[in-house]
């Protein structure tokens, strides 16, 4: 089952894709600079055999909130993972 949702974070929201495959472990896929959660589209079929999968657009990427300054910091990304 695939779920798309907006997760509220300080200053905006993150677009999150959750794939529940009834597996005991979950893998979180985090894209790099200039990418989106869709970066993992071709890998998902392999990982879903063993894991539930969570992927999301980092702040300022894809369908997540963009801020006016265009500045984003790794510290914010780490906080968002909590």
C-alpha positions in Angstrom: 0.0 0.0 0.0 1.4 3.4 -1.0 0.5 6.6 1.0 1.4 10.1 0.1 1.1 12.8 2.8 2.4 16.2 3.9 4.3 16.1 7.1 4.3 19.4 9.1 7.7 20.6 10.1 8.8 24.0 11.5 8.4 26.5 8.7 6.5 24.3 6.3 5.9 20.7 5.2 7.6 17.7 3.7 6.0 15.6 1.0 6.4 12.0 2.2 5.8 8.7 0.3 5.2 5.6 2.5 5.1 2.1 1.1 3.8 -0.4 3.5 4.7 -3.9 2.5 4.1 -5.6 5.8 7.8 -6.1 6.5 9.4 -6.0 10.0 11.9 -3.3 9.0 11.7 0.1 7.4 14.3 1.8 5.2 14.3 5.6 4.8 15.5 6.8 1.4 17.0 10.4 1.4 17.8 12.0 -1.9 20.8 14.2 -2.7 21.1 17.8 -3.9 18.9 18.7 -6.9 16.9 15.4 -6.6 13.5 14.4 -5.3 11.9 11.4 -3.6 11.2 10.0 -7.1 15.0 9.4 -7.5 14.4 6.0 -5.9 11.6 4.9 -8.3 13.7 2.2 -10.0 15.1 0.9 -6.7 11.8 0.5 -4.8 10.9 -2.9 -6.4 14.1 -4.4 -5.0 13.8 -2.9 -1.5 10.1 -3.6 -1.0 10.8 -7.3 -1.0 12.5 -6.9 2.4 11.4 -3.5 3.8 8.7 -1.0 4.3 9.9 2.2 2.5 9.8 5.8 3.4 11.0 8.5 1.0 10.5 12.2 1.1 11.3 15.5 -0.6 13.8 17.5 1.5 12.9 21.1 2.2 13.1 23.1 -1.1 12.9 20.0 -3.3 10.0 18.4 -5.2 6.7 18.9 -3.5 8.0 20.0 -0.1 7.8 23.6 1.1 10.2 26.1 -0.4 11.3 29.1 1.6 11.7 32.6 0.2 15.4 32.8 0.9 16.2 29.6 -0.9 18.7 28.7 1.8 18.5 25.2 3.4 20.7 23.7 6.1 21.8 20.1 6.9 20.8 20.8 10.5 17.2 21.3 9.5 17.2 18.1 7.4 18.5 16.2 10.5 15.8 17.7 12.7 13.2 16.7 10.1 14.2 13.1 10.4 13.3 13.0 14.0 
